Amino acid sequence: MASFKKLQTGKWQAQVAMQGIRKSKSFEKRVDAKDWVARQEFLIREGEVSGSTETMRDALLRYAREVSPSKRGAKWEQLRLEKIASV
């Protein structure tokens, strides 16, 4: 299923939701958005596009590894994130 929304910037946002897969993208013209939606729907039906396989645990651990080190109190944040991820 697809939907189109005109943004305040004048661009068009296209959203596709099929078989548990959600994608969105912005375009200057509505016709470009429609073309993109048709292509994405085709790819999803053909099995060319799959949903994300990253779990919440993976996301938390990646955040702890990539973002937390640059923050003050990184050690404690990393410990909390690892604890949450282990649940």
N, C-alpha and C positions, 0 to 999 in steps of 0.2 A: 504494500500500500504506500502511496506517495502523497506528500502534501507540499504545498508551495506557500511561502510567506514573503510579503514585501517588507523589507527592513527599512528603518528610518534613513539609512544611508542611500536608499534608492535601489539597492541590490535586491536580488531574489535569493531566498534560501530554500533549497530543495531538501526534503527529508524522505528517506526510503526506509520502510520497516517490513521485512519479509523473513519468514522462517527463523525468527529470533535474531536476525541481523539488522542492525540499525546503522545508517550512514547519513551524513548530511554534508552539504557543501553550498557555498554562496557563489552567485553569478551576477554579471552585469545585466544580462537579458533573460527574460522568462523562457524564451525559446531554447537558450543554452541549458537552462535548468531542466527543461523537459527532455532534451536529448540525453543529458547525463542520467536522469532518472530511468529512462528507457534502457540505457546501457547497463546500469547497475542492476535493474530488475532481471535483465537477461542473464547477466553473470551469476547472480544469486540462484536463479532457476537451474542454470547449467552446472552449478556446484563449483564455479571458479572462485567465488568469494566466500570466505567463512568468517564467523564471528571471532572475537578475541578469545584466546585460550588462556590469557593471563588471569590468575586468581587474585583475590584480595590479598592473600598471603604474599604472593609474588610482588604485588604492587607495594605493599608495606615494606618488605625487605629491600626492594630496589630503592625506595625513597630513603630508607635508613642508610643505604650504601652510597647513594649519589647526592642527596640533598643535605641530610643531617650533618655531615662532617663540616660543612661551611658555616654552621650556626653556633651561636653561643650555647653552651649546655648540651652540646652534641652527644656526649657520652650518655647522659640521662635520657635524652630523647630516643637514642638508638636502643637503649635497654627497654624502654616502654614499648617501642614499636615491635621489637623482637618478642616481648611478652604477649602483646596483643596478637601477633601473627601465629604464635604457637597454640592459641586456643582452638 
